């Protein structure tokens, strides 16, 4: 399949707000987060991307296993809190975002 080397495939399926399953020809991963901060946990890589929405500027850092587990636990805690008090969680999540744009 050398003639298809440059062909890329990627499909994202939204499961919950802020949670996506990503499928590509190289594997499956899960993205947690949204504009400004995203954690990607895959079979080969674990990374966190921090960016400024609307600018195209972002910074990606790899995560080790313990940091990835900590982030997943935090996301689960926020998800459970969202089920209990969605308005409060949305207010807190939007409070830290810059209002530049």
The first five atom37 places (N, CA, C, CB, O) and aatype in JSON, in Angstrom:
{
  "aatype": [20, 20, 20, 20, 20, 20, 20, 20, 20, 20, 20, 20, 20, 20, 20, 20, 20, 20, 20, 20, 20, 20, 20, 20, 20, 20, 20, 20, 20, 20, 20, 20, 20, 20, 20, 20, 20, 20, 20, 20, 20, 20, 20, 20, 20, 20, 20, 20, 20, 20, 20, 20, 20, 20, 20, 20, 20, 20, 20, 20, 20, 20, 20, 20, 20, 20, 20, 20, 20, 20, 20, 20, 20, 20, 20, 20, 20, 20, 20, 20, 20, 20, 20, 20, 20, 20, 20, 20, 20, 20, 20, 20, 20, 20, 20, 20, 20, 20, 20, 20, 20],
  "atom_mask": [
    [1, 1, 1, 1, 1],
    [1, 1, 1, 1, 1],
    [1, 1, 1, 1, 1],
    [1, 1, 1, 1, 1],
    [1, 1, 1, 1, 1],
    [1, 1, 1, 1, 1],
    [1, 1, 1, 1, 1],
    [1, 1, 1, 1, 1],
    [1, 1, 1, 1, 1],
    [1, 1, 1, 1, 1],
    [1, 1, 1, 1, 1],
    [1, 1, 1, 1, 1],
    [1, 1, 1, 1, 1],
    [1, 1, 1, 1, 1],
    [1, 1, 1, 1, 1],
    [1, 1, 1, 1, 1],
    [1, 1, 1, 1, 1],
    [1, 1, 1, 1, 1],
    [1, 1, 1, 1, 1],
    [1, 1, 1, 1, 1],
    [1, 1, 1, 1, 1],
    [1, 1, 1, 1, 1],
    [1, 1, 1, 1, 1],
    [1, 1, 1, 1, 1],
    [1, 1, 1, 1, 1],
    [1, 1, 1, 1, 1],
    [1, 1, 1, 1, 1],
    [1, 1, 1, 1, 1],
    [1, 1, 1, 1, 1],
    [1, 1, 1, 1, 1],
    [1, 1, 1, 1, 1],
    [1, 1, 1, 1, 1],
    [1, 1, 1, 1, 1],
    [1, 1, 1, 1, 1],
    [1, 1, 1, 1, 1],
    [1, 1, 1, 1, 1],
    [1, 1, 1, 1, 1],
    [1, 1, 1, 1, 1],
    [1, 1, 1, 1, 1],
    [1, 1, 1, 1, 1],
    [1, 1, 1, 1, 1],
    [1, 1, 1, 1, 1],
    [1, 1, 1, 1, 1],
    [1, 1, 1, 1, 1],
    [1, 1, 1, 1, 1],
    [1, 1, 1, 1, 1],
    [1, 1, 1, 1, 1],
    [1, 1, 1, 1, 1],
    [1, 1, 1, 1, 1],
    [1, 1, 1, 1, 1],
    [1, 1, 1, 1, 1],
    [1, 1, 1, 1, 1],
    [1, 1, 1, 1, 1],
    [1, 1, 1, 1, 1],
    [1, 1, 1, 1, 1],
    [1, 1, 1, 1, 1],
    [1, 1, 1, 1, 1],
    [1, 1, 1, 1, 1],
    [1, 1, 1, 1, 1],
    [1, 1, 1, 1, 1],
    [1, 1, 1, 1, 1],
    [1, 1, 1, 1, 1],
    [1, 1, 1, 1, 1],
    [1, 1, 1, 1, 1],
    [1, 1, 1, 1, 1],
    [1, 1, 1, 1, 1],
    [1, 1, 1, 1, 1],
    [1, 1, 1, 1, 1],
    [1, 1, 1, 1, 1],
    [1, 1, 1, 1, 1],
    [1, 1, 1, 1, 1],
    [1, 1, 1, 1, 1],
    [1, 1, 1, 1, 1],
    [1, 1, 1, 1, 1],
    [1, 1, 1, 1, 1],
    [1, 1, 1, 1, 1],
    [1, 1, 1, 1, 1],
    [1, 1, 1, 1, 1],
    [1, 1, 1, 1, 1],
    [1, 1, 1, 1, 1],
    [1, 1, 1, 1, 1],
    [1, 1, 1, 1, 1],
    [1, 1, 1, 1, 1],
    [1, 1, 1, 1, 1],
    [1, 1, 1, 1, 1],
    [1, 1, 1, 1, 1],
    [1, 1, 1, 1, 1],
    [1, 1, 1, 1, 1],
    [1, 1, 1, 1, 1],
    [1, 1, 1, 1, 1],
    [1, 1, 1, 1, 1],
    [1, 1, 1, 1, 1],
    [1, 1, 1, 1, 1],
    [1, 1, 1, 1, 1],
    [1, 1, 1, 1, 1],
    [1, 1, 1, 1, 1],
    [1, 1, 1, 1, 1],
    [1, 1, 1, 1, 1],
    [1, 1, 1, 1, 1],
    [1, 1, 1, 1, 1],
    [1, 1, 1, 1, 1]
  ],
  "atom_positions": [
    [[0.81, -1.19, 0.0], [0.0, 0.0, 0.0], [0.86, 1.26, 0.0], [-0.93, -0.01, 1.19], [0.47, 2.28, 0.57]],
    [[2.0, 1.2, -0.62], [2.88, 2.36, -0.64], [2.27, 3.53, -1.39], [4.2, 1.99, -1.27], [2.58, 4.68, -1.09]],
    [[1.41, 3.26, -2.35], [0.79, 4.35, -3.11], [-0.25, 5.11, -2.28], [0.15, 3.81, -4.37], [-0.64, 6.21, -2.67]],
    [[-0.7, 4.56, -1.15], [-1.67, 5.22, -0.27], [-1.0, 5.84, 0.96], [-2.73, 4.25, 0.16], [-1.69, 6.19, 1.92]],
    [[0.29, 5.96, 0.94], [1.01, 6.44, 2.12], [0.55, 7.82, 2.56], [2.5, 6.46, 1.85], [0.47, 8.08, 3.76]],
    [[0.24, 8.71, 1.66], [-0.17, 10.07, 2.0], [-1.65, 10.21, 2.33], [0.16, 10.98, 0.89], [-2.08, 11.29, 2.73]],
    [[-2.43, 9.15, 2.18], [-3.87, 9.21, 2.45], [-4.09, 9.15, 3.95], [-4.62, 8.06, 1.74], [-3.53, 8.3, 4.64]],
    [[-4.92, 10.08, 4.45], [-5.2, 10.12, 5.88], [-6.69, 9.86, 6.1], [-4.79, 11.49, 6.5], [-7.52, 10.2, 5.27]],
    [[-6.99, 9.25, 7.23], [-8.38, 9.0, 7.62], [-8.54, 9.35, 9.08], [-8.79, 7.52, 7.36], [-7.72, 8.95, 9.91]],
    [[-9.59, 10.1, 9.41], [-9.88, 10.44, 10.8], [-11.37, 10.69, 10.94], [-9.07, 11.68, 11.26], [-11.95, 11.43, 10.14]],
    [[-11.98, 10.08, 11.92], [-13.4, 10.25, 12.19], [-13.57, 10.47, 13.68], [-14.23, 9.02, 11.7], [-13.06, 9.69, 14.49]],
    [[-14.29, 11.54, 14.05], [-14.57, 11.83, 15.46], [-16.05, 11.65, 15.72], [-14.12, 13.26, 15.83], [-16.89, 12.08, 14.92]],
    [[-16.37, 11.02, 16.84], [-17.76, 10.81, 17.24], [-17.93, 11.41, 18.63], [-18.14, 9.29, 17.22], [-17.27, 11.0, 19.58]],
    [[-18.83, 12.39, 18.74], [-19.1, 13.0, 20.04], [-19.99, 12.08, 20.87], [-19.77, 14.37, 19.86], [-21.06, 11.67, 20.42]],
    [[-19.55, 11.76, 22.07], [-20.29, 10.86, 22.95], [-21.07, 11.66, 23.99], [-19.34, 9.86, 23.64], [-22.27, 11.44, 24.18]],
    [[-20.4, 12.57, 24.65], [-20.98, 13.47, 25.64], [-20.4, 14.86, 25.37], [-20.68, 12.99, 27.12], [-19.43, 14.98, 24.62]],
    [[-20.97, 15.91, 25.96], [-20.34, 17.21, 25.8], [-18.9, 17.19, 26.32], [-21.14, 18.3, 26.53], [-18.66, 16.88, 27.49]],
    [[-17.95, 17.51, 25.45], [-16.55, 17.52, 25.84], [-15.84, 16.18, 25.74], [-16.43, 18.01, 27.21], [-14.67, 16.09, 26.11]],
    [[-16.53, 15.13, 25.25], [-15.91, 13.8, 25.12], [-16.12, 13.31, 23.7], [-16.52, 12.79, 26.15], [-17.25, 13.23, 23.21]],
    [[-15.0, 12.97, 23.03], [-15.07, 12.47, 21.65], [-14.22, 11.21, 21.52], [-14.6, 13.54, 20.65], [-13.16, 11.09, 22.14]],
    [[-14.7, 10.28, 20.71], [-13.9, 9.13, 20.3], [-13.37, 9.43, 18.91], [-14.72, 7.79, 20.33], [-14.14, 9.8, 18.02]],
    [[-12.06, 9.28, 18.72], [-11.42, 9.56, 17.44], [-10.9, 8.25, 16.86], [-10.27, 10.59, 17.61], [-10.23, 7.48, 17.54]],
    [[-11.22, 8.02, 15.6], [-10.75, 6.82, 14.92], [-9.93, 7.23, 13.7], [-11.94, 5.9, 14.5], [-10.32, 8.12, 12.94]],
    [[-8.8, 6.58, 13.52], [-7.97, 6.82, 12.35], [-7.4, 5.49, 11.88], [-6.83, 7.85, 12.65], [-7.63, 4.46, 12.51]],
    [[-6.66, 5.54, 10.78], [-6.1, 4.28, 10.28], [-4.99, 3.75, 11.18], [-5.58, 4.48, 8.87], [-4.58, 2.6, 11.04]],
    [[-4.48, 4.59, 12.11], [-3.42, 4.14, 13.0], [-3.9, 3.74, 14.39], [-2.39, 5.2, 13.14], [-3.13, 3.19, 15.17]],
    [[-5.18, 4.0, 14.71], [-5.67, 3.6, 16.02], [-6.87, 4.4, 16.49], [-4.58, 3.73, 17.01], [-7.46, 5.17, 15.73]],
    [[-7.21, 4.2, 17.74], [-8.37, 4.84, 18.37], [-7.88, 5.66, 19.56], [-9.43, 3.78, 18.81], [-6.98, 5.24, 20.29]],
    [[-8.48, 6.83, 19.75], [-8.14, 7.65, 20.91], [-9.41, 8.33, 21.42], [-7.06, 8.71, 20.55], [-10.45, 8.29, 20.78]],
    [[-9.28, 8.95, 22.59], [-10.38, 9.68, 23.21], [-9.9, 11.08, 23.5], [-10.88, 8.98, 24.5], [-8.81, 11.26, 24.03]],
    [[-10.71, 12.08, 23.17], [-10.41, 13.47, 23.47], [-11.36, 13.96, 24.55], [-10.5, 14.36, 22.21], [-12.58, 13.78, 24.45]],
    [[-10.81, 14.6, 25.57], [-11.6, 15.16, 26.66], [-11.33, 16.65, 26.72], [-11.26, 14.47, 28.02], [-10.17, 17.07, 26.73]],
    [[-12.37, 17.46, 26.75], [-12.2, 18.9, 26.83], [-12.84, 19.6, 25.65], [-10.74, 19.26, 26.92], [-13.7, 19.04, 24.97]],
    [[-12.42, 20.8, 25.42], [-12.99, 21.58, 24.34], [-12.05, 22.68, 23.93], [-14.33, 22.17, 24.75], [-10.83, 22.53, 24.01]],
    [[-12.62, 23.81, 23.48], [-11.81, 24.93, 23.03], [-10.94, 25.44, 24.18], [-12.69, 26.06, 22.48], [-11.43, 25.75, 25.26]],
    [[-9.65, 25.52, 23.93], [-8.73, 26.05, 24.93], [-7.93, 25.0, 25.66], [-9.48, 26.83, 25.92], [-6.76, 25.22, 25.95]],
    [[-8.53, 23.85, 25.97], [-7.8, 22.8, 26.7], [-8.38, 21.44, 26.33], [-7.88, 23.03, 28.23], [-9.57, 21.2, 26.53]],
    [[-7.54, 20.57, 25.79], [-7.97, 19.24, 25.39], [-6.93, 18.22, 25.83], [-8.19, 19.17, 23.87], [-5.73, 18.46, 25.73]],
    [[-7.41, 17.09, 26.33], [-6.54, 15.97, 26.68], [-6.86, 14.84, 25.71], [-6.73, 15.51, 28.18], [-8.02, 14.47, 25.55]],
    [[-5.83, 14.29, 25.07], [-6.01, 13.2, 24.12], [-5.34, 11.96, 24.67], [-5.44, 13.57, 22.73], [-4.13, 11.96, 24.93]],
    [[-6.12, 10.91, 24.86], [-5.6, 9.64, 25.37], [-5.79, 8.58, 24.3], [-6.32, 9.22, 26.7], [-6.91, 8.22, 23.95]],
    [[-4.68, 8.09, 23.78], [-4.74, 7.09, 22.72], [-3.95, 5.86, 23.07], [-4.23, 7.67, 21.43], [-3.39, 5.74, 24.16]],
    [[-3.91, 4.94, 22.12], [-3.17, 3.7, 22.34], [-1.66, 3.93, 22.32], [-3.56, 2.67, 21.28], [-0.91, 3.21, 22.96]],
    [[-1.22, 4.96, 21.57], [0.21, 5.21, 21.45], [0.66, 6.48, 22.14], [0.59, 5.27, 20.0], [1.81, 6.58, 22.57]],
    [[-0.21, 7.46, 22.26], [0.2, 8.73, 22.84], [-0.81, 9.23, 23.86], [0.39, 9.77, 21.74], [-2.0, 8.91, 23.81]],
    [[-0.31, 10.03, 24.79], [-1.15, 10.76, 25.75], [-0.61, 12.17, 25.76], [-1.12, 10.09, 27.2], [0.57, 12.39, 26.04]],
    [[-1.47, 13.15, 25.46], [-1.0, 14.52, 25.42], [-2.09, 15.48, 25.89], [-0.55, 14.89, 24.02], [-3.27, 15.14, 25.91]],
    [[-1.67, 16.68, 26.25], [-2.58, 17.74, 26.61], [-2.25, 18.94, 25.74], [-2.49, 18.09, 28.14], [-1.08, 19.3, 25.58]],
    [[-3.29, 19.55, 25.17], [-3.11, 20.71, 24.32], [-3.79, 21.91, 24.97], [-3.68, 20.46, 22.9], [-4.98, 21.85, 25.31]],
    [[-3.05, 22.97, 25.15], [-3.58, 24.22, 25.68], [-3.47, 25.26, 24.58], [-2.82, 24.67, 26.98], [-2.43, 25.39, 23.94]],
    [[-4.55, 26.01, 24.35], [-4.53, 26.99, 23.28], [-5.38, 28.19, 23.59], [-4.99, 26.37, 22.02], [-6.14, 28.21, 24.56]],
    [[-5.23, 29.2, 22.76], [-6.05, 30.41, 22.86], [-7.07, 30.32, 21.74], [-5.18, 31.73, 22.76], [-6.72, 30.44, 20.56]],
    [[-8.35, 30.11, 22.08], [-9.38, 29.94, 21.05], [-9.45, 31.14, 20.1], [-10.75, 29.73, 21.7], [-9.37, 32.3, 20.52]],
    [[-9.58, 30.83, 18.82], [-9.73, 31.86, 17.81], [-8.44, 32.4, 17.24], [-10.49, 32.97, 18.36], [-8.47, 33.17, 16.28]],
    [[-7.29, 32.01, 17.81], [-6.02, 32.54, 17.33], [-5.21, 31.53, 16.52], [-5.2, 33.0, 18.5], [-4.34, 31.92, 15.74]],
    [[-5.48, 30.26, 16.69], [-4.67, 29.23, 16.05], [-3.42, 28.9, 16.84], [-4.3, 29.66, 14.68], [-2.65, 28.04, 16.41]],
    [[-3.19, 29.55, 17.97], [-2.02, 29.29, 18.8], [-2.33, 28.22, 19.83], [-1.55, 30.59, 19.49], [-3.33, 28.29, 20.54]],
    [[-1.46, 27.22, 19.91], [-1.64, 26.18, 20.92], [-0.29, 25.6, 21.29], [-2.58, 25.06, 20.4], [0.71, 25.81, 20.6]],
    [[-0.28, 24.89, 22.4], [0.94, 24.25, 22.92], [0.57, 22.85, 23.36], [1.57, 25.06, 24.1], [-0.36, 22.67, 24.16]],
    [[1.27, 21.86, 22.86], [0.98, 20.47, 23.18], [2.12, 19.89, 24.0], [0.76, 19.63, 21.89], [3.29, 20.03, 23.65]],
    [[1.75, 19.23, 25.11], [2.75, 18.6, 25.97], [2.36, 17.13, 26.17], [2.86, 19.34, 27.35], [1.17, 16.82, 26.3]],
    [[3.33, 16.24, 26.2], [3.02, 14.84, 26.48], [2.69, 14.65, 27.95], [4.18, 13.93, 26.08], [3.2, 15.37, 28.81]],
    [[1.85, 13.68, 28.23], [1.49, 13.34, 29.6], [2.02, 11.96, 29.95], [-0.05, 13.4, 29.8], [1.96, 11.04, 29.13]],
    [[2.55, 11.81, 31.16], [2.93, 10.47, 31.6], [1.67, 9.76, 32.14], [4.06, 10.53, 32.69], [0.61, 10.38, 32.23]],
    [[1.78, 8.53, 32.48], [0.61, 7.73, 32.88], [-0.08, 8.29, 34.12], [1.03, 6.29, 33.14], [-1.31, 8.33, 34.16]],
    [[0.68, 8.71, 35.13], [0.04, 9.2, 36.36], [-0.69, 10.53, 36.12], [1.09, 9.38, 37.47], [-1.76, 10.75, 36.68]],
    [[-0.12, 11.41, 35.29], [-0.79, 12.67, 34.97], [-2.05, 12.41, 34.16], [0.15, 13.61, 34.2], [-3.06, 13.09, 34.36]],
    [[-2.02, 11.43, 33.25], [-3.2, 11.11, 32.46], [-4.32, 10.56, 33.36], [-2.85, 10.07, 31.36], [-5.49, 10.9, 33.16]],
    [[-3.97, 9.74, 34.33], [-4.98, 9.2, 35.25], [-5.57, 10.32, 36.09], [-4.37, 8.11, 36.17], [-6.78, 10.34, 36.34]],
    [[-4.74, 11.26, 36.53], [-5.22, 12.4, 37.31], [-6.18, 13.26, 36.49], [-4.03, 13.25, 37.79], [-7.21, 13.7, 37.0]],
    [[-5.86, 13.51, 35.23], [-6.72, 14.31, 34.37], [-8.05, 13.59, 34.12], [-6.02, 14.62, 33.04], [-9.1, 14.23, 34.15]],
    [[-8.01, 12.3, 33.88], [-9.24, 11.54, 33.66], [-10.12, 11.58, 34.91], [-8.92, 10.08, 33.27], [-11.34, 11.72, 34.81]],
    [[-9.51, 11.45, 36.09], [-10.28, 11.52, 37.34], [-10.92, 12.89, 37.51], [-9.37, 11.22, 38.55], [-12.07, 12.99, 37.95]],
    [[-10.2, 13.94, 37.16], [-10.73, 15.29, 37.24], [-11.9, 15.48, 36.27], [-9.63, 16.31, 36.94], [-12.92, 16.08, 36.62]],
    [[-11.76, 14.96, 35.07], [-12.84, 15.06, 34.08], [-14.07, 14.29, 34.55], [-12.37, 14.54, 32.71], [-15.19, 14.76, 34.37]],
    [[-13.87, 13.12, 35.13], [-15.0, 12.36, 35.66], [-15.69, 13.11, 36.8], [-14.53, 10.98, 36.15], [-16.92, 13.1, 36.89]],
    [[-14.91, 13.74, 37.66], [-15.5, 14.52, 38.76], [-16.32, 15.69, 38.23], [-14.41, 15.03, 39.7], [-17.41, 15.97, 38.73]],
    [[-15.8, 16.37, 37.21], [-16.54, 17.48, 36.61], [-17.8, 16.95, 35.92], [-15.66, 18.25, 35.59], [-18.85, 17.6, 35.97]],
    [[-17.71, 15.79, 35.28], [-18.88, 15.2, 34.63], [-19.97, 14.84, 35.63], [-18.47, 13.96, 33.86], [-21.15, 15.07, 35.37]],
    [[-19.59, 14.29, 36.75], [-20.58, 13.96, 37.79], [-21.19, 15.24, 38.36], [-19.93, 13.11, 38.92], [-22.4, 15.3, 38.6]],
    [[-20.35, 16.25, 38.59], [-20.87, 17.53, 39.08], [-21.82, 18.16, 38.06], [-19.72, 18.5, 39.4], [-22.8, 18.8, 38.44]],
    [[-21.53, 17.97, 36.78], [-22.4, 18.51, 35.72], [-23.78, 17.85, 35.77], [-21.77, 18.29, 34.33], [-24.79, 18.52, 35.51]],
    [[-23.83, 16.57, 36.09], [-25.12, 15.89, 36.2], [-25.94, 16.42, 37.37], [-24.91, 14.38, 36.34], [-27.17, 16.43, 37.33]],
    [[-25.26, 16.86, 38.42], [-25.94, 17.36, 39.63], [-26.33, 18.83, 39.48], [-25.04, 17.17, 40.86], [-27.47, 19.2, 39.76]],
    [[-25.39, 19.67, 39.06], [-25.63, 21.12, 38.96], [-25.03, 21.66, 37.65], [-25.04, 21.86, 40.19], [-23.95, 22.25, 37.69]],
    [[-25.69, 21.46, 36.51], [-25.1, 21.85, 35.23], [-24.82, 23.35, 35.1], [-26.0, 21.43, 34.12], [-23.8, 23.74, 34.53]],
    [[-25.7, 24.2, 35.61], [-25.49, 25.64, 35.48], [-24.25, 26.11, 36.24], [-26.71, 26.4, 35.97], [-23.51, 26.95, 35.75]],
    [[-24.03, 25.58, 37.42], [-22.86, 25.94, 38.21], [-21.58, 25.5, 37.52], [-22.95, 25.32, 39.6], [-20.61, 26.26, 37.46]],
    [[-21.56, 24.29, 37.0], [-20.36, 23.77, 36.32], [-20.06, 24.6, 35.08], [-20.54, 22.29, 35.94], [-18.9, 24.94, 34.83]],
    [[-21.08, 24.93, 34.28], [-20.87, 25.73, 33.08], [-20.34, 27.12, 33.44], [-22.18, 25.85, 32.27], [-19.46, 27.64, 32.75]],
    [[-20.85, 27.71, 34.5], [-20.37, 29.02, 34.93], [-18.9, 28.95, 35.34], [-21.22, 29.54, 36.11], [-18.11, 29.82, 34.97]],
    [[-18.53, 27.92, 36.08], [-17.14, 27.77, 36.52], [-16.2, 27.47, 35.35], [-17.03, 26.67, 37.57], [-15.08, 27.98, 35.31]],
    [[-16.64, 26.65, 34.41], [-15.8, 26.32, 33.26], [-15.58, 27.52, 32.36], [-16.42, 25.18, 32.47], [-14.5, 27.66, 31.78]],
    [[-16.57, 28.38, 32.23], [-16.43, 29.55, 31.36], [-15.77, 30.72, 32.06], [-17.78, 29.97, 30.84], [-15.36, 31.67, 31.4]],
    [[-15.66, 30.68, 33.37], [-15.09, 31.8, 34.12], [-13.61, 32.01, 33.82], [-15.27, 31.59, 35.6], [-13.15, 33.16, 33.83]],
    [[-12.85, 30.95, 33.54], [-11.42, 31.1, 33.34], [-11.06, 31.47, 31.91], [-10.73, 29.82, 33.71], [-9.93, 31.88, 31.65]],
    [[-12.0, 31.35, 30.96], [-11.69, 31.63, 29.57], [-11.5, 33.13, 29.35], [-12.81, 31.1, 28.65], [-12.26, 33.94, 29.88]],
    [[-10.49, 33.5, 28.57], [-10.27, 34.92, 28.31], [-11.4, 35.5, 27.46], [-8.93, 35.14, 27.61], [-11.96, 34.81, 26.6]],
    [[-11.74, 36.75, 27.68], [-12.81, 37.43, 26.95], [-12.24, 38.36, 25.88], [-13.7, 38.21, 27.92], [-12.82, 39.41, 25.61]],
    [[-11.12, 37.99, 25.27], [-10.48, 38.85, 24.29], [-11.24, 38.93, 22.97], [-9.09, 38.38, 24.04], [-11.19, 39.94, 22.28]],
    [[-11.93, 37.84, 22.63], [-12.54, 37.77, 21.28], [-14.03, 37.77, 21.36], [-12.07, 36.54, 20.54], [-14.7, 37.72, 20.34]]
  ]
}
